């Protein structure tokens, strides 16, 4: 990866729509750029991508690496299909009912985790030695590829970052650049075959009599069982043990002849009721913008010890884009930074509606009356001197979050 990409501001990727980060033409190169930024931030939490139709995909990230992905059009179908393909011993075990899965989730504790129920179940099965680390890795890789493939079809996406205070030590941590390269290969093959269909659509026989007269009786019987309008192209490809490109190509003659049509179908019912983790939903999110990695490191220790979620940003030029995505509950802002100082950055943040009432605390080693007055003029909420004093930092958080509730 060219280092110059890491030096670019996240703002260069974005346009503004109601203060939400929006990436136009979410190409593989822009995807890689975004994840490189998350790696540099050592971001833990959720990256939520939303297309123009409001469809959301959630990528669970640990230190900038992807550990799992969900969301999109058919998250439960995807889960069931991958169980049958990669974990047949789980899929065929009738003792593992929905109630059993709920009980397993209740017994699986991932401290401070907001990770999805699918990942928690996989972790539970791994701990019980019902699956191997290799099986979990293959499962997660395939799910992530499928989600990113669907994301690639979006013309533009808005994105949001939800930091997590999770202490989880992931079994699977996938470098996004590798996954995106594989998705790009699959996407190019899909486009090269002029397959202008969604792999999430379901084929169903439209002209039964005409199709029956054009093929043999055994072939018609096989097709009528397969193309029941209840299974997507991806589902059918998995049943046929073929890739979805190949499965669709085999059906193209029938689709183009009008015998078969592709329809949209709903997702299956989730086997597990998803609920937010109380710890994570109650923990405020704190951001610190300081060009010193050491200061951000100290602040991170202070925040995590106090059970706050934390994101540190060392590049002031990248700060607005990251803060827009995270929308923290409180921001600590260094006064003296290269390229842009804390006064100017604070002023810019206050011009955005989503930060007009967010507490912004200026950090500085120059604790003079002029600095304090100037900080107040640009809209800062408070002024905190350096070096960092953990008690004063926590005191400032208690003071301003209490008043902002």
Buried (B, 14 or more C-beta within 10 A) or exposed (E): EEEEEBEBBBBEBBEEEEEBBBBEEBEBEBBBBBBBBBBBBBBBBBBBBBBEEEBBBBBBBBEBBBBBBBBBBBBBBBBBBBBBBBBEEBBEEEEBEEEEBBEBBEEBEBEBBBBBBBBBBBBBBBEEEBBEEEBBBBBBBBBBBBBBBBBBEBEBBBBBBBBBBBEBEBBBBBBBBEBBEBBBEBBEEBEEEEBEBBBBBBBBBBBEEEBBEBBEEEEBEEBEEBBEBEBBBBBBBBBEEBBBBEBBEEBBEBBEEEBBBBEEBEBBEEBBEEEEBEBBEEBBBBBBBBBBEEBBEBBBEBBBEBEBBBBBBBBBBBBBBBBBBBBBBBBBBBBBBEEBBBBEBBBBBBEBEEBEEBBBBBBBEEEEEEBBEBBEEBBBBBBBBBEBEBEEBBEBBEBBBEEEE
